[in-house]
Amino acid sequence: MLTIALSKGKLIESALDLFRRAGYETAGLSGESRRLVFVCEEIGITFLIVRPSDVPTYVEYGGADAGIVGKDVLLEQDSDVYEPLDLGFGACRISVAALKGEGLRDRLSSKIRVATKYPKITERFFNQRGLPVEIIKLYGSIELAPVVGLADRIVDLVETGSTLKAHNLVEVDVIAQSTARLIVNRASLRLKHEPLMELIRRLRAALATQESVPVNGRPSAARKGKKKAARV
């Protein structure tokens, strides 16, 4: 039996929809449930419902054979896992934002203060540009930091940009695009090769045939792009 870790929150319904399209019946499994473990013996899968930031840890250390998580989490954690599929849904971007009118002001004489919940991604980005940076780790309400003078910049996930606009912030750089990914434990890929390869094959086939995967009632940006011009 395979054990698969799914991210709580906005990715879970799209993930479950994809599994159903791939022929895996997940009756009784819902993102609204408080249960954390769902044993689906008829399809040979046990699902674990965990925090997004914990999915790579469960997979890397063998608590789960596979998992579904956003690319943003993988970039931040740099986990040692196999990443066979870009699932396309949950499309957003990791962006640098600043107060409107201050986007081009880099204080070269002192460190740029950046608030984020992605300290590793942030440090790599600014170091690659030769800009000194002081990182302030926050866990929520990142967009408030420039408003109250806590930081010069923020690095955060952006989907539509409406939250930034509501706080008079504008994107000044896009660090990376993020979509949901299937990740696999490297040892499991050897020990449970056949069921995992079957899982990958069926999910890939479902992705190839479906026109869109709903995210909060809307098709993902990645899927819309593929449909329009065969681009990711």
C-alpha atoms as one frame of an Amber mdcrd trajectory, in Angstrom:
protein
   0.000   0.000   0.000   1.213   3.485  -0.870   1.147   6.362   1.607   0.598
   9.795   0.067   0.844  13.108   1.921  -1.551  15.823   0.763  -1.280  19.515
   1.639  -4.025  21.021   3.758  -5.622  24.151   2.383  -6.112  25.397  -1.136
  -4.376  22.518  -2.947  -6.285  19.614  -1.475  -9.549  19.776  -3.446  -7.700
  20.077  -6.749  -5.447  17.176  -5.732  -8.426  14.983  -4.870 -10.111  15.943
  -8.141  -6.985  14.856 -10.014  -6.884  11.495  -8.215 -10.530  10.870  -9.100
  -9.857  11.720 -12.737  -6.960   9.271 -12.650  -9.309   6.511 -11.488  -8.529
   6.520  -7.770 -11.770   6.599  -5.785 -11.412   8.829  -2.725 -14.929   8.614
  -1.275 -15.138  10.136   2.191 -11.911  12.084   1.806 -12.450  15.833   1.970
 -10.442  18.912   2.766 -13.173  19.870   5.229 -12.670  16.769   7.386 -10.714
  16.926  10.634  -9.326  13.438  10.080  -5.636  13.286   9.261  -5.407   9.687
   8.001  -7.636   8.119   5.339  -7.060   4.442   4.524  -8.474   3.615   1.083
  -7.904  -0.136   0.883  -9.798  -0.518  -2.379  -7.200   1.564  -4.218  -4.212
   0.587  -2.088  -3.486   4.103  -0.828  -3.349   5.702   2.610  -3.684   9.495
   2.471  -2.131  11.745   5.118  -3.468  15.302   5.448  -0.641  17.527   6.702
   0.539  21.120   6.639   2.064  22.103   3.285   5.445  22.827   4.868   5.494
  19.304   6.338   4.811  17.400   3.100   8.454  17.353   1.869   9.630  16.203
   5.314   7.187  13.289   5.401   8.261  12.259   1.916  12.018  12.787   2.308
  12.212  10.775   5.545   9.879   7.984   4.442   6.763   8.818   6.447   5.041
   8.948   3.050   5.966   7.396  -0.279   4.754  10.419  -2.235   3.143  13.788
  -1.716   1.622  16.832  -3.366   2.997  20.247  -2.456   3.624  23.663  -3.987
   6.915  24.389  -5.725   7.390  27.355  -3.378   7.745  24.956  -0.431  10.224
  22.798  -2.343  12.351  25.808  -3.276  12.426  26.993   0.324  13.233  23.614
   1.877  15.489  22.174  -0.844  14.391  18.650   0.126  16.025  15.515  -1.268
  13.027  14.086  -3.123  12.199  13.002  -6.648   9.893  15.450  -8.488   8.353
  13.637 -11.482   5.277  15.757 -12.229   4.230  19.392 -12.452   0.500  19.117
 -11.719  -0.315  22.606 -12.968  -2.885  23.672 -10.396  -2.318  26.103  -7.528
  -0.533  28.481  -9.897   1.005  31.558  -8.271   4.356  33.328  -8.140   6.955
  34.163  -5.533   7.395  37.911  -5.811   9.237  40.841  -4.297   6.924  43.738
  -3.495   7.344  47.260  -2.141   5.191  50.270  -1.385   4.068  52.011  -4.553
   6.629  54.626  -5.587   9.463  53.000  -3.643  10.089  50.028  -5.898  13.326
  51.375  -7.395  14.895  52.632  -4.205  17.615  50.198  -3.127  19.644  51.411
  -0.188  23.086  50.323  -1.347  24.769  51.903   1.666  22.896  49.662   4.084
  21.003  46.421   4.089  17.596  46.150   2.477  15.171  44.941   5.109  12.882
  42.216   3.729   9.965  40.555   5.519   9.048  37.060   4.380   8.134  33.520
   5.317  10.656  32.343   2.691  14.048  33.305   4.187  16.155  30.890   2.093
  14.552  31.883  -1.220  14.867  35.549  -0.276  18.495  35.342   0.755  19.465
  33.502  -2.445  17.646  36.011  -4.626  19.232  39.127  -3.135  22.685  37.547
  -2.775  22.683  36.628  -6.469  22.131  40.306  -7.218  24.856  41.465  -4.852
  22.402  43.319  -2.624  22.918  43.211   1.157  19.755  42.034   2.874  18.409
  41.772   6.395  15.637  39.172   6.567  12.734  39.451   8.986  10.911  36.119
   9.340   7.127  36.484   9.595   4.421  33.826   9.544   1.422  35.881   8.464
   0.260  39.336   7.357   3.497  39.821   5.403   1.997  42.712   3.433   1.725
  44.845   6.582   5.499  45.030   7.089   6.212  47.883   4.595   3.038  49.713
   5.621   4.179  50.075   9.247   7.851  50.612   8.371   9.035  47.191   9.529
  10.577  46.352   6.143  11.536  47.908   2.801  10.380  44.896   0.810   8.398
  41.716   1.205   8.779  38.352  -0.520   5.528  36.443  -0.658   3.240  34.327
  -2.804   1.072  36.307  -5.230  -1.896  34.882  -7.093  -4.021  37.789  -8.330
  -2.212  40.738  -6.752  -5.390  42.031  -5.096  -3.971  41.787  -1.563  -0.899
  43.778  -2.596  -3.059  46.408  -4.249  -5.239  46.708  -1.142  -2.130  47.655
   0.864  -0.670  50.035  -1.760   2.048  47.537  -2.701   3.388  46.706  -6.153
   5.457  43.794  -7.456   9.003  44.839  -8.320  10.439  41.381  -9.143   9.201
  37.844  -9.732  11.549  35.283  -8.225   9.843  32.098  -9.438   6.584  30.605
 -10.630   4.947  28.009  -8.394   2.478  25.193  -9.100   1.625  21.973  -7.294
   4.127  19.142  -7.767   4.062  15.402  -7.178   7.099  14.389  -5.137   8.318
  10.857  -4.387  10.611   9.354  -1.770  13.771   8.082  -3.459  13.904   4.793
  -1.534  10.206   4.144  -2.142  10.776   4.550  -5.866  13.002   1.464  -5.687
  11.080  -0.553  -3.113   7.598   0.236  -4.440   8.557   0.865  -8.021   5.552
  -0.695  -9.759   2.729   1.008  -7.792   4.522   4.357  -7.853   5.165   4.213
 -11.578   1.516   3.254 -12.080   0.501   6.265  -9.982   2.731   8.583 -12.024
   1.447   7.130 -15.297  -2.201   7.543 -14.331  -1.785  11.056 -12.991   0.142
  12.065 -16.103  -2.638  10.645 -18.301  -5.284  12.520 -16.293  -3.330  15.762
 -16.688  -3.014  15.211 -20.430  -6.750  14.709 -20.952  -8.286  17.244 -18.591
  -8.823  20.775 -19.872  -8.586  22.485 -16.514  -8.311  21.880 -12.796 -10.407
  24.250 -10.627  -8.618  26.318  -8.025 -11.007  28.274  -5.786 -13.585  28.053
  -8.565 -11.185  29.234 -11.299  -8.946  27.379 -13.756  -5.282  27.661 -12.814
  -3.160  30.136 -14.721  -0.911  27.309 -15.865  -3.792  25.340 -17.371  -5.249
  28.403 -19.082  -1.859  29.128 -20.579  -1.473  25.586 -21.917  -4.927  25.715
 -23.440  -4.292  29.036 -25.170  -0.767  28.663 -26.457   0.709  25.394 -25.211
   2.784  27.281 -22.649   3.261  26.677 -18.924
